[in-house]
Amino acid sequence: MNFLLLEHYNDDGIYNGILIFRREDITRIKWENNNTKSALKTITRQILTENLNYINIESIETIIKTVDNTFKHITIHIQKISTDWCIIGQVVKMDNETIQIKEYGTMSSLDRGMLMIAIADITRVNAGGIYERNLLKIHEENN
């Protein structure tokens, strides 16, 4: 398997969506330390984890399609360009090389625009996070 799908929980043990990484982009994984053990005790599994059954991680294309269909949004990271930069939006069109996204602006700007990026540059896909869900609600209310 070329990808790793993880449930993400924030520092308070609250469900914060899913993360999908290319295995080749993972440089280290840490576990069994005190912080991890303490966090595991505070985590309450959410009903949103049932969405994991619909995510296909066979290829980056199937990941993008199934994540966008399941969560109605997608967050894409291109960490080779910038570790802080991500794109949150909805997939409009995709072929074997590029993806077009109707991008959500920040909560303060609420700007929407179209963006096309190379699929080969994607290093991580997220969805279902607290910020993304709130951003989706705000954009839906403004339409």
N, C-alpha and C positions, 0 to 999 in steps of 0.2 A: 504494500500500500504506500502510495507516495504522499498522502496527506494525513494529518492528525486533527481530529475534531475534539474540542474540549468544551465543557460547560465553563462559563466564567462567573465567578463570584467576586464581589468587591471586598474591600477590607473589613466591612461590617457583616460579611456573610450573606449578603443579599444577591440574589440571582441577577446577573448582568449580561445575559445573552450567551451566544456561542462564539467561539474562535476556531478558525480552520487555518492551519499552517501547512506550507509545503515542508515536508520533512527535511529537505536539503537546507532550508533556511533556519532550522533550529540548531543552535550552537551548544545549549546546555539545558538540562532539566534538573530541578532541585526538589527533593522531597524528604520527608522524615525529620525535618527540623522542628524546633519549638513553635515557630510562627505557623507553619503548615498544620501541625497537630492542633493548635489552638483554633485556627480558622475552621478546620473540619468539624469541630464541636459546635460552632455557631451556625453552620450552614443549614438552612432549611430548604429542602428540594422543592422546586416550584412546579406547578402544573405545566409551565411552558416547556419543560424538558420533553414532553410528549412530541414536540415538533422535531426532535432528533430523528425519529423514525422516517421522516420525509426527506431527509438530507442525504443526497447521493454524493459520496466523495471519491468516485472512480476517476474523475478528471476535473480540471479547473472549470471546464465548460459546464459539466453537470453540477458542480458545486454552485456556480453562479446562478444557474437556472433554478435549482431546487431551493436554494436559500431565498432568492428573490420571490419565488412563488409561495413559499411557506410563510415568510415574515413580512412580505409586501414592501420590503426595503433591503438594502445591502450596504455594508460598509467595506470599502476596499482600501487596502494599504499597499503602498509601493515603497517599501522600506529601503530599497536600494537607492532611491532618490532622496527620501527624507523619512526618518523614523517618526516624526511628529505629524506627517501629512496623511490625511485620509479623505476619502470621498464617500459621502453618504447620499444615497438616492435610490432610484428605481431603474431597473434595466429597461431600456427602450428597444434596443436591437443588439444582436451579437452575431459575429461570424467566427471563423476559426482563428482569426488574428486580432480582432478588435472588439471592444464593447462600447456601446453608447449608453450613457447614463443621464437621466434627468436628475441633476444634482440638487440636493437640498442645501440652502444656505444655512448659516448659523441661526440660533434662536433669536439673536438680536437683529440680523439683517433680513431673514426670511426670503432671501433672494433665491430664485431658481434659474438654472441654466443647463445647457447641454454640454456634455463632456465626452470626448472619445479618447480611450487609452488602449495601449497594447496589452492583450491578455498575458503575454509572456512576462510582463513586468510585475504582475500581481504577486505579492508574497504572502498576503494574509487576507482572509475574509471574515468579517464579523457580522452579526445580526442579533436583534432582540435585546440589545442593551438598554439600560434605563434612559440614557441621553437620546438614543435613536428613537425609542418609542415615544418619548415626550416630543421630540422634534416632528415626528410623523403626525401626532395629534394636533399640534399647532398649525402645521401646514394644511391639514384637512379642515380645520375650523376656518382658515382664511380663504378657502376656495368657495 
